Amino acid sequence: MISLQRMLGLLMLMLLHGVNTFPLELNPPRVVVRYGDSVSVNCSTSSTDHEGMGWEATFGGTGLKQHVNVVTWTVDNLTDWTIEPKCYITSLSDQPSKVLPVILYKTPDSVSISVLSHSGPMVEGTEYQLQCDIQNIAPLQNLVVKWYKGNELLDNVTYSDVSKTPVDVSPTLMIIPSRDDDGAQYRCRAELDLGPEGPQPHPTVTSEPLNITVHYAPEFLLGNDTVVVRADSDVSLDCSAEGNPPPELRWTNNTAEGNANETTVGHLRTLYISRVTANATYNCTVTNRLGSITKQIHVLVDVPPQQHPTMFSTAPSTPGTMTTLPATVKPKVVTFPLELNPPRVVVRYGDSVSVNCSTSSTDHEGMGWEATFGGTSFEQDVNVVTWTVDNLTDWTIEPKCYITLNDGKQSSKVLPVILYKTPDSVSISVLSHSGPMVEGTEYQLQCDIQNIAPQQNLVVKWYKGNELLDNVTYSNVSKTPVDVSATLMISPSRDDDEAQYSCRAELGLGPEGPQPHPTVTSEPLNITVHYKPVIECPSQYSAVKENSPLDRIPCTFNGNPPPNVVWYQEGRQVNASAPLGRTDFGQYVITITNDIGSTSYTVHITVEYAPKFNCIDQYEVKENENHNLSVTCTVDGNPSSKIIWLKAQQEVDIPQSLTRENRGEYTLVTNNTHGKATHKLVINVLYAPEFLLGNDTVEVSAGSDVSLNCSAEGNPPPEMKWNDTAARSVKLSTEGRQRTVRITTAGIYICTATNIFGTVTRRTTVTIKGGSTIIFWVIALVFLVIALVVLKVFCMWKKRQGYYNFIPVNQSNVPLMPLSTTGVDNHDPEGYPTKV
């Protein structure tokens, strides 16, 4: 039971170790820091099963601190916009980490408000673009721009683009001011909303107020259009009007009778007429630079019925061209066939123009043209009158051809006139920005078109190179020349570097206008786009040859301005121009930086080099035992290469276990893409001694000498030894692996061969032929005695033990007796037979 509990405990411990969770706590968990201020954050853990912990950061990194549970990241002057401090803890198996979110912010250097491409008073009903220039603020995604008119909040502008580094921002607000906005104050406010960790209230910078003046065309105040007076009475006519700038007034009338004096009080314009005696029409024309309006005031003289007043005009008049009708006749609308040729004219400002007005009617007193310039007198008994102007400069001119019939009826027809003017200049610029642009940032291009008319016929075309980007048309009607500032929002990419932008002002004046359309194009605007560096590099690169530098690796570093490239290995900066050794392989971090930002990339580098043998010159191994040549002889090279074994210039295979036939000199050859290596190796196969011949018997004549040879083979060479080297009749000699003994007497001679792997023996029996000698008989007698002793002992043992033959039970007549031990041959202990 106890063993089972221990096993379960061990299993639970193993499972817990397999999870590898390390609680890392950051305090505070997120920081918001003003650019250049100090910051300090603690990283702690409750785990005790770790080697150490530390902070990894471009500034304030601590390195690995052993045997601690708290490490502090501190920077006295934080200026790295892209910093991402990481707290890590190191265990035996892995290295968990936690990144500290850091928001580094900066309030803008300045906030200002302006009107784009316009100066001076605004015109009522015209669109204007206000721009708020916010210089050098970060981070962009936390910026809120607020627009105000007085204390009234008009708009909030937020940004989705993420930019940690400071940028210049120019949000815009479109306004169409009215006369009520004259003297209004506009301002913009840059506010950084940095969340609950940020400063409260939010950091805010507000522009100085922009005071605007609004100009508008004259407009009549309410007043009488018809005044009835008694004859010889005085009368005052009201032509009160308002406008900005204050308008000028001009009175015209169809009679010189009576005395008229004009007075002005504020917006009130009054004409005093004394002693009115006849009906008359007074034209009041009010003009400022934005327009002109005319008001007709009819003065009717109240007389008794028997009197017949003079006629008064029912149509606008100019001096010398007034037509009168009887006062008792009610005006009627009468249609007469009047034809204008051409029916519509398009005239360039300052050019001449001529139009005929004709009729097919014969029942008329006459006809004429009424116009501010080129008007004709009333011409009687004609069917054609011509309106001619040598130098047309009246932007609001509306020439009118009229005809008067014999019965006093009058009809007219207005000639449509488009007076146009091509712009004095067309230029393109970048609003509130100078110098290179930054990729991904919005910029506003502005096309300034000076002094063009009419605006409603203007088409502004935007181009990038020859590519048409946009068409801008205008619905505002303005006959007089205006300055127009069209805008285009762009967010350039790196592909737009050195692109050319241009704008074109084109007047589409219809079929009566010039063909092709009058066009003026700006000079091209060349832009430079700066962008964050980008690295294009293989993550695994193994083609670096030894002694080649890092900067030879085919990595592309792209950025504008060109980035600065720094290489790191294990946190240390390395010289990218220094040659790499074969031990300089491993993981490198490339960091490239320019004014826009920085980018890091990790690449694993393998250094390649020519092969080189690490091998001894001579190798010894015991025969039939497995060798370790694969460990003893190795090749150091990258890429790795195969070893080819040559013996006598022939390629051979080396078996796992070697025999004596495998000994000898070998040539080892290997090569890779960077070179070739060779090595000479002698293999020495070791084995125990072996005799070349087996046991032998030598018969010699009595009285003669004999030499016995004992040859043995072994590695290392064996030591040879005879068993009777002390005899005086023996003489020993050695030659190579052969041991020779010279003897003069018969007997058994034993040769022993020995090395470190074993010992072997060989016997040689020497006999004498031709007669007996005393030695022979002595030896024979000794053997006989030994044989008799052995036989006696054997017989005694047999008698005590006996030998029996067992007979089957069905042969009961066979007697049971011990076997005889006689007749057995005797043997000597050496195994040689002896005759008895």
Buried (B, 14 or more C-beta within 10 A) or exposed (E): EEEEEEEEEEEEEEEEEEEEEBEBEBEEEEBBBBBEEEBEBBBBBEBEEBEBBBBBBBBBBBEBEEEBBEBBBBBEEBEBBBBEBBBBBBBEEEEBBBEBEBBBBBBBEEBBBBBBBBEEBBBBBBBBBBBBBBBBBBBBBBBBBBBBBEEEEBEEBEBEBEBBBBBBBBBBBEBEBEBEBBEBBBBBBBBBEBEEBBEEEBBEBBBEBBEBBBBBBBBBEEBEEEBEBEBEEEBEBBBBBBBBEBBBBEBBBBBEBBEBEEEEEEBEBBBBBEEBBBBBBBBBBBBBBBBBBBBBBBBBBEBEEEEEBBBBBBBBBBEEBBBBBEBEEEEEEBEBEBEBEEEEBBBBBEBEBEBBBBBEBEEBBBBBBBBBBBBBEBBEEBBEBBBBBEEBEBBEBEBBBBBBBEEBBBBBBEBEBBBBBBBEEBBBBBBBBEEBBBBBBBBBBBBBBBBBBBBBBBBBBBBBEEEEBEEBEBEBEBBBBBBBBBBBEBEBEBEBBEBBBBBBBBBEBEEBBEEEBBBBBBEBBEBBBBBBBBBEBEEEBEBBBBEBBBEBBEBEBBBBEEBEBBBBBEEEEBEBEEEBEBEBBEEBBBBBBBEBBBBBBEBEBBBBBBBBBEBEEEBBBBBEEEBEBEEEBEBEBBEEBEBEBBBEEEEEEBEEEBEBEBBBEBBBBBBBEBEEBEBEBEBBBBBBBEBEEEEBEBEBEEEEEBEBBBBBBBBEEBBBBBEBEEBEEBBEEEEEBEBBBEBBBBBBBBBBBBBEBEEBBBBBBBEBEEEEEEEBEEEEEEBBEBBEEBBEEEEEEBEEEEEEEEEEEEEEEEEEEEEEBEEEEBEEEEEEEBEE
